[in-house]
Amino acid sequence: MRRAIALARRGLGRVSPNPAVGAVLVREGRVLGEGFHHGAGLPHAEVEAIEDAARRGNAPKGATLCVTLEPCSTTGRTPPCVDRIIREGIARVVVGMVDPNPLHRGRGLSLLSGRGIEVSQGLLEEEVRELNRGFVRWITSGRPWVVQKSATSLDGRIGTRPGDSRWLSSPASLRMAHRLRWEADAILIGAETARRDDPKLTVRVPGRKGKRQPWRVVISRSGQLPASLRLLSDSARERTLIFQNFPLPLVLEELGRRGVLQALVEGGGKLAGSLLAEGLIDEVALFLCPTILGEGALSVDPPRPGLGEHFQLRECLRLGDDLFLRGIRRDSEGVDAARGKTGWGTTGKESQ
């Protein structure tokens, strides 16, 4: 299953509005085939693994299929995966988590079990659920998972002059920041940041292809932005959205209608403060830079008395001279909601 999760990660940033899914076909400890979902409308991970096995000259009959998400049971842009699994004579299916969609939850497992296929669920479920936290949030609420990204000094500043925030962090941190953009379907900034920094908000990850430019979203009170801004004049200008005087929850709902599973908030401090005040930030990605500025904009501005959010630390990395911290809000429903236990097999205690 760990291999299936690693494969699924390869699809992050490219498969929206579908989940990232990986699958491995095994028999007696030997891998017969493996695959992951490459994008909406393309074969699902289960089919990729079966086809890979065929290319290797391995028959899937009697084998075990480990897949991160419950196989689909309905016809969409591709046929149901459960039909292919049954047709190939696969003997056992092990899934990391059930489908969080209330309309489909457990249906695929029931169909497989009804055809005599052994079914187990919940293997490494927490890891799988966190991998697809954006999809879980979107399919259960219609809103994207919201990540607040900041590069700050030790005294919580994001810059002293226009553009300074771009140079606070190390080259290694900048590469990580573009990885966060790669995983996002939309990038949000405030109008002040757009006017001050004139950012591109494009994804620049060397060697990675197949990703559509995320929506570039500007939150503005007046809606008045200079036409010369790169967001409004470059080759990706059709991917720029301006929301004038929209309540932030409605902005997220509209992005959800556009198939946005994960939204990355990049600036500035006022937008971060407003989102935090409304409880709309699910995750923080903080680049802490070893400098004290003593002046300039705050990462959360203005500070709000009584505003308190608790985040559970999930990752801590040293990137050059910087420290990268990633935390998930403790009461966020994106990872914990819709667990959907259906009663088959294991509950995540076994390993494979």
N, C-alpha and C positions, 0 to 999 in steps of 0.2 A: 504493500500500500504506500509506503514511503516513496517508492519509485514512481508510482502513479501520481502522487502529489507533486513530485519534482517535474514530471512531464506536464501536469496541468499548469504549473507556473509559466511555462513557455507561452501559454495562450493569453496571459494577463495583458490587458491593454489592446487586444485585437479582437476579442470575441463578443464584446457587448452588442446587444443586450443579453447575450447568452452567458451562462456561467463558464468559468475555466474548469475543464474536466480532463483528467488523465486516466488511462486504462492500461493494465498489463495482463496478458493471458499467460498462465503458467500451468505446468504439469510436473508433479514430483520435484518441485524446486527449480525447474528449468524454465526460463522465459521462452515462450513460443512466439510472442509478438507483443508490440506495445505501440501506443499512439496517444495523441491528445487532440482536442478540438482546436482547429486553426482559425475559425471565424464563422460568423452567422451565415447559414446557407450551405456550409461545407459539412462533410461527414462528421458525425460525432465520434468521441474518443473510442467507444466500444467498436465501432465499425473500422476505425483506423487500426486498432489492435488486431482485429480479425484479418484485415487485409494484409497487415504486416506479417502475420503468421503465414498466410498463403504465399507471400513473396519469399519467405524463408523455407518453404516446403514443409510447413508444420500444419497438421490438421487440428482444428480446435475441439473436435468431438471428445467429450469426456474431460475436458480441461476445466480449470478454475479461472474465472474472470474477476480481477480486482479493479474496481472502478470507484473514483472518488465520489460520484453522485449517482443516485438511483437512476437506472436507465429509463429513457423516455418511453411513454406508452401511447402517445398520440401522434398523428400525422401533422407536421408543420411544413417547414421548407425541406425536411428530410423525412423518410419513413421512420416508424417507431423502432427503436433499437431492440426492444424486447422481442419483436418478431424475428429479427436477425439472430439474436442469441438462441432462441428456441430452434430455429431452422438449422443452426450450426451444430446443435447437439451438445452445447456446453453444459456441464454437469453441476457446476456450483458458481454462484455469483456472490461476491463479497463487496459491500458498498460502504463508503465512508459516512455518508449521510443521506437521508431520504430527501426527495424533492421538497423544497420549502413552499412550493405553490400549493395553496389549500385545495385547488381543483384537481391536482394530480398526486398529492402526497400519498405514498404507499401503493398506488395503483399498479405501478410497474412491478414492484416486489410481489404483489398478490398474483398478478398474471404469471410470473415466473414460477412461484411456488405452486400454483394450480396446475402447472405442466410438469410437476415432479422435479423441478430444479431446486437444489438446496440453496437457501438464501440466508445470508448473515448481514447484519448492519451494525453501524456504530464503530467501525475500526478506525482509530485515529480521527474521530469525528470532530474534536475541537480544532485540530489543525486544518481539516478540510473546511470547516465552517468559517474559520478566520480567513482562509484563502479566498473564499467567496462571500465575504461580509457585505460587499457592495451589492451583489446579486440578491442575497438574502434580504437586505434592507429594501431593495427596490421591488422585489416580487411580493413582499408582504405589506408594504406601505405605499408604494408608488413614488417614494423619494430616494434620492441617491445617498450613499454614505459620504460624509463630509470630512475631509482631511484639512486641517489648518497647518500650513507650512510656514515656518519663520526661521530666518537666520538672524540671531541676536547677539549683542555683546553681553558681557557678564552682568551689566547693569540693565539689561532688558531693552536696549535700544536697537532699532533697525536701520539707523542711518542718521547722519548729521546734516547732509546736503543732498540735493537731488542726485540720485544714482548711487549714493554711498553704500546702500544696502547690498548692491550687487557685488561689492568687493570685500565685504566683511569675511566671507567664508572662503575656505581653501579650494583648490581645483578638485580635490577628491569629493568635497561636499557639493560642488556644482554638478559633478557627474551624478551623484546620488539624487540631487534635485531633479535632474532630467529623467532619471528612472521613475521618480514619483509622477512626473508629467506623463511618462509613457503609460503608466497604469491608470491614469485618469481619463475620463470622457469629457470633462469640462474643467476649465481653469477660471477661477473667479478673482477679480480685483475690484477695488473701488475706483470711482472716477478720478479722485485726487491722485492715486497712483498712476493711472493711465496718463493724465496730463503731465505729471512730474517726470516720470521715467520713460514714457513712450516705449513700453516693452513690446517684444514680439510675441511672447507666450507660445512659442513653437516648440515642438519636441525635437531634440537633437541628441540622439543616442547612436553613436557609431556602430555600424554593423547590424542594426536592427531595422527590419523593413516590415511593411504590411500593416502599419497603423495609420488610421485616418487622423488628421489633425483634430485634436479636441476642440470643442466649442470654447471660444474665448468670450467670457462673460464679464461685462462691466456693469456694476451697480451704481446708479447715479440718481441724485435728487432732481437735477435740472434737465438731464438728458442732453446737455450741451457739451459736445466734445469737438476739438479741432479736427477738421477733415483730413489734416496732414498726418494724423497719428498712423503709425504702421498698422495698428489693429483695423483701421478703416481704409487703408490704401494698398496693402500688400497683396500677394497672390492668394492668401487665405482669408481675405476680407469677408467672404460669404460665410465663414465660420465664426463671425463675431456677432454677439447678441448684446444689446443694450437694454437694461431694465430700468425704466424711469419711475421712481416712486412706487415700486412694487414691494409689498410686504415680503420679507425674506422667506417665510414658509411657502408663499405662492411662487417665488422664484424657483425654489427647489422642486415644487410640484410640476412646474412647467418643464424643468430639465428632465424630470422623471418621465414625462410624456414624450420627450425626445429620445428616450432610451439611455439616459445617463445613469450609470450604476455608481460611479464614484466621481466626486467633485473635489478638486484641489483648490483651496483658498490660498492665494499667494500674497495678497496685500490689499489694503494696508491695515494699520492698527485699529482704525475706526470700524472697518468692516469686521475684523476679528472680534472686537468688543461687542458689536451688535449681535453677531452670530452666537457668541458665548452667552450673552444675556438672554437669548431666546432658547438656549439649550439645543442648538442646532449643530454643534461641532461634535463629531463622534470620535475623532482621532487627532492627535497632535504629532507633527513631525518637526522636531526642533533641532536646528543646527546651532550649537552654543560655541561661540568664537572667543578665544582667549584675549579679549581686549576690553577696556572700559572707555566708553565714549564720553560720558558725563553730560551729554546734550543730545538733542535730536528726538525723533518720533519714537514712541513706545510701541512694542509689539502688540500690546492690547491698550487701546487708547479711545476714550479716556478710561482710567481705572474706575471701576464701579464698586462702591462700598457694598459689602455683603455678597458680592458675586463670588461664588466658590464652585469650582468644578474639580472633581477628583478623577484622575486618570491612572490606569494600571499600566506600569511600565512593561512593554513587550520587547523592546530592543534597545541596546546601548552599544554603540560602535565608536571607535576612534577613526576619524577621517582626516588624515594629515594632522594639523594642530587642533582641529575642531572635535567636538563631541556631538554625535548624532543620537538623539533620544526619540523614541516612538512610544506613545502611550495611547490607550483606548479608554474612553470614558467608562467609568465603572458601571453606570446604570444604563449604558447604551443598549438598545434592543437589537442592533444590527447583527451581533454575533450570537446572542443568547436566545432570541425569539425563534419560534416555530421549529422547535427541535423535532417534533413529529415522530416520536417513537411509535413503531407499529407492531412491536411484539415478536418480530422474527429474530432468531439467532442471538448473537453476542451483543454486548453493550459497551464495546470499546476497550475491554481488558486485554484482548489477545493482541499479538503483534505478528506481522508477516513481512 
